[in-house]
Amino acid sequence: MHIILLRGLAREAAHWLHFPQQLQHTLGPRWNIHCIDFPGCGIHYQESPLDSIQQMTEYAQAQLAALQISEPIYVVGISMGGMIALNWAQQFPAQVAGVVLINSSAGDQPVYWRLKPRAWPAIIAALLLPARWREHLVLRHVSNNRPKFKTHLQQWLAIQTQHPVSRTTIISMLGAAARFRPQHNCAVRGLIIASAGDRFVNCNASKDLARRFNWPLELHPDAGHDLPLDAPDWLCQVLGAWLN
């Protein structure tokens, strides 16, 4: 059994930190976990970014083909990664056994759901400021785990130093996320996970997706937008219960 983990806008596989290992421990040896980086991020940071969710979906499919993974997969995506996961399930349902969307949204929802008004200045500043301050500002908005803030910031800065993300990549991915319009139905089994304490994306976006596709909703009471960062143990338990 294979699980594909997809990160959000301008993030890479390394931003999962220890979560893939934790999830592997929770699920057991019959599961295989894979992380995918998209052009402009991670190991592909020197490549030109893609400018649509559809292109990113097809890119992820090509990565799986290179790994010779052909059986139905489970796709878990956070934020923009959730958009790719949903598009994958809708466009190619025979390939996907199940899909999980974490703190995600869709382009046909109110803009103030997709990005809370208080987060707009941070996004604008992040595009203008040097990378160090950008990472600091973004982490402040997506994580509610204040005791570990300095530790997580140092980890994020190390990732940025190794695989720097350009403003061009950020802008391209922002445009792709803004233009994404999902289909009205999805034949694949799904789960919605959201954070009530999300200060970046309104959890109403997740609640709407759960109603729209008649999927169960799991809501964490106080974690931030980066749920795997703030509550990895809880998230592993929720995914483990649903997958098994």
Buried (B, 14 or more C-beta within 10 A) or exposed (E): BBBBBBBBBBBBBBBBBEBBEBBBEBBEEEBBBBBBBBBBBBEBBEEEBBBBBBBBBBBBBEBBEEEEBEEBBBBBBBBBBBBBBBBBBBBEBEBBBBBBBBBBBBBEBEEEBBBBEEBEEBBEEBEEBEBEEBBBBBBBBBBBBEEEBEEBBEBBBEBBEEBEBBEEBBBBBBEBBEEBEBEEEBEBBBBBBBBEBBBBBBBBBBBBBBEBBEBEBBBBEEBBBBBBBBBBEBBBEBBBEBBE
